[in-house]
Amino acid sequence: LIRKAARDFALVAWAMHMELRNGDRNALSKPLSLRGGATMALEVVAFRRDGFDGDIELAMEGLPKGVTASGLKIPAGQSRGMMLITAAADAPRGYANATFSGRGTIAGQPVTRRCHLASVAWPIPDSWGEIPSPRLMADVPVSVSGIDVAPLTITAKTPIIDATVGEKLTIPLVHKRTSDFSGDKIHMKAIGSPFERAAGFDLSVSADGSQAVLDLKALNVQPGEYRVSFLGGGVVKYAYQPEVAAVATVEAASKKRLEEIKLLEPDVKKAATDAQNAPPEKKEQMNKALVAMNARMKAATDALTATQQQLARAKEAAKPKDTADIIVCEPFTIRVKPVEKK
């Protein structure tokens, strides 16, 4: 095939996953369903055509209320970037089909290309030898639960951090934890070029804060503005909200049954006394009333027993379970300035 070169690019993204030690990738591949305070990562790949090697800026618009998106751009000559989507802690329940795109410059003209979202068929029986089966989705659905919160929210103490070329930069991080973890540390690594080459660090999930150190000299970071985040994985002791809600519902029903029994107790006692002391001509009538009252009491007691058994099952289902999760720091900006000449 001989034709005139037509520089261009195409984009595809999928939910970030991390492979567990047992090879199960299913546990950490997530749809764009956000909990309050959570940040989710999409891995984005660029297919460059006919020599196009420019920067590609990533953008996502049309998101639900309380949700923001930050693209970690695909640098010139590279093929991988990331899109981070964050739900505010108080983001209301919502859903939207977002617009996901990449922007570049070709022959001096700005161009925008749609980024397709790939959905992968899980689980994969043999994650080491089998190629996943993906499909491109027609839309980019993004939803917010509105009732659930992230197990751990990590933010930089300041959204913009100024630095100078060649310095060793210390970044204070703030933690907000709502769930227990298996273990007290998770391993984090930087994401966003060129910081992905930085050494990882252990973050204490029980602490209220931590520090990340980036050596700008070792990473050869040039003057400019960079969007950066940190990503890691951990095992969360998580209680699914529908089961927690079910406990509250059954507890209310059990309390109502108990109140009914307490209200019936004086009536049963009175019916027994009346049957015992009734004159002969009313004896049969009083005994029938007592039988009916005892039947009501038995029905109420059986109902209480059933709700108590249901409550025990609901509490067992609502117990926190070990769930593998990806923890992503909210993205922040590092502004690197050149060394001032003396």
Buried (B, 14 or more C-beta within 10 A) or exposed (E): EEEEEEBBBBBBBBBBBBEBEEEBBEBBBBEBBBBBBBBBBBBBBBEBEEEBEBBBBBBBEEBBEBBBBBBBBBBEEBEEBBBBBBBBBEBBBBEBEBBBBBBBEBEEEEBEBEBBBBBBEBEBEEBEEEEBEEEEEEEBBBBBBBEBBBBBBBBBEEEEBEBBBBBEBEBEBBBBBBBBBEEEBBEBBBBBBBBBEBEEBEBEBEEEBBEBEBBBEEBEBEEEEBBBBBBBBBBBBBBBBEBBEBBEEBBEBBEEBBEBBEEBEEEBEEBBEBBEEBEEEEEEEBBEBBEEBBEBBEEBBEBBEEBBEBBEEBBEBBEBEEBBBBBBBBBBBBEBEEEEEE
